[in-house]
């Protein structure tokens, strides 16, 4: 699985809100969101967003992309 995150809107001068990535409880890194930035990462990574300390709205679009077998796809309700 791959996860894609598009940052659409952020509060002005936002503090916090970093995306944190971990594997097996080991910190891999973090990134500060930027408007109109698309980020892809492995879906099996543990991920979280640090609290936003600035008033206002944060809008992100998230897409989880799966590579399913035919058998797995047949089990999905239509």
Secondary structure, 3 states (H helix, E strand, C coil): CEEEEEEEECCCCCCECCEEEEECCEEEEEECCCCCCEEEEECCCEEEECCECCCCCCEEEEEEECCCCHHHHHCCCC
